[in-house]
């Protein structure tokens, strides 16, 4: 449920982020934002990998990741039309938020007992989100125009707060090894194909 709510919350706002920066500035700032975010997703992913060698409460990083998402959307609300001036800061926060969240999500998913059932339910709920979210954000933007972004970012933040309260705790027993991670990715074909499909 927390995984689906997270996806639903972000589906209301994340498709609009580059557009929001574009309509308040120019296409160049949107490109910079995407670039900074992409770089810091990787940095966040690797950073948490090394941190769990000394602190293995993965639920903490899951919640930090969601907390950074919330901080990101609140900053967008605060900065409003000036958000484009802070594309580096926003890209860092949004990228690290994704790195932390998805690293933690992968670990938590690894602990799920019935993965097939989880993916089936997740897929059904994902279809609902994919049909519902464009209708919601399209309607809100049509009615409220630029102010609609603030409404959507606020809704997303509130749902993400609820997600933090839902997730269950789990720990990590093994140590992180970046070289081993690439080896597993290359040699384990089913895992590799799943990762490619997610990307």
N, C-alpha and C positions, 0 to 999 in steps of 0.2 A: 504494500500500500504506500509506504513512504517513497519507494522508488518511482511509482506511478505518479504520485502527487508532485514529486520533484520535476518529473518530465512535463506534467501538465502546467506547473507554475512557469517553467522556463519557456514552454511553447507559446505562452501568452506574450512574452517580451523578447526573448532572444532573437527571433527572426527579424525583429524591427530595429535592433541595435545599430547596425551600419546605416540603415535608412534614417534613423533618428539623428545620428551624427551628420549624415549627408545633408538633410534638410535644414540643419542649423549652421552648416558651414559649406564644405565642398567635398567632392569625391575623394580628394587626396587624404583628408583626415579620416575618412572611412577606411581607406586602404591602410593607413598607418595603424589604426586601431586593430584591424584584423591581423596585421603583421606582428604587432607587439603581443597581442593575445596568443598567437600561435607559438611564439618564442617562449613565453612564460608558462604555457601549459606544460611544455617539456621540462622546463626548469622546476616547476612545482612538482611534477611527477617524480623526477630524480631526487629532489630535495627530501620529500617525504620518505622515499625509499631508504635513504641513509639515516634519517631521524629515527625510524622504527627499529634500527639496530640497537638503540639505547632506550627507546620508549615504545612499547608495542601495543598501546591501547588504540587500536585502529579507529574505534568509534569516536575518539577525540578528534582525529584528523577529518573524519567524515563530517562532524559537526562544524569544525573550523572551515572546511570547504564551503558548506552551506552558509555559514556565517559571513564568509567573504563575498558570496553571491549577494546576500542581503545588503552588506556594506556597499557593494558595487551599485545596486539599484537605488539605494538611498542617496549615494553620491550623485547619481544621475538626476535624481529629484532635486537635490540641493543646488547643483551646478546649472541645471536647466539649460538655457540656450548657450551657456558658456562651456558646456561639457567638452566641446571639440578642442578647447585650449588645453585640456588635461588628458589627451588621448594616451600619452605614455603611462601616466598614473592609472588610468582606467584599464588600459590593456594589461598592466602588471597585476592589478587586483583580480580582474576577470580571468586572466590566464592561470594564475596560481590557484584561484578558487576551483577552476576546472581540473587542474592537475591534482589537487588534494582530494576533491570529491571523487573523481574517477578512479584514482589509485585505491582509495578506501572502499569504493563500491566494488571494485574487482575482488578485493579480499573478502568482503562480506558475501558477495555472490559465491565465491569459492566455498564458503561455509554452508551454503544452502543445500539441504539434504536432497530434495527432489528438483533438480535443475530444469528438467523438461516441463514439469508442471508450472514452475516459476515463469519460464519463458512463454508458455502458452497463455497464462493469465496476463503476463506483461504485454504480450502482443495484442490481446483483445482490448485491454485498457488503452494501449497505445493507439489503436485505431480510433477509439472514442476521442482521445486527445487531438489526433490529427484532423478529425472532422470538426471538433468543437472549437478548438483554439482560433483558426482563421475566421470563423463566424463571429467569435467574441471580439477579437481585436479589430477586425474589419468594421464591425458595427460601432464599437466605441470610438474608433478614429473617424468614422463617417459622421458621427453625431457631435463629438467634442473636438475634432480636429487636433491641433497641437497639444491641447490640454489632455487629450486622450492618452498620450504617452505617460503622463504623470499618473493617471488612473491605473494603467496597465502595470507600471513599475510598482505601484503601491500594492495592487492585488498579488503580484508575484511575490513580493517581500512577505506579505502576510501568510501566504500559503507555505513559503519556505520556513517560516518560524514554526509552523505546525509540523512540518516534516522533521525538524530537529527533535521534536518530542516523541515521534513515533518509532524511530529506528532502534533496533536492539543492539546490545553490546557484543563485541567479539574481539579476541586478541590474535596476535601474530606469533607463531612459534619459531619460524625460521628467520635467518638473517638475510638481508638484502645484498645481492651481488649483481652489479650492472652487467658485467660480462656474461654471467650465467643467464641473465634475463634475455639477452640477445640470442644466446645459444638455444634456449628453450623455444624462443619465438621462431627461429629458423628451422629447428629440427622437428618441432611438434606441429605437423601440418594442420590438424583440426583446429588447434588453438589459433594458428596463424590466419586461417581463413575466417574464423569468427571475428578476429580483430580487424581484418580488412573490411568485412561486412559492416562492422560498427562504424568504422571511419567513413 
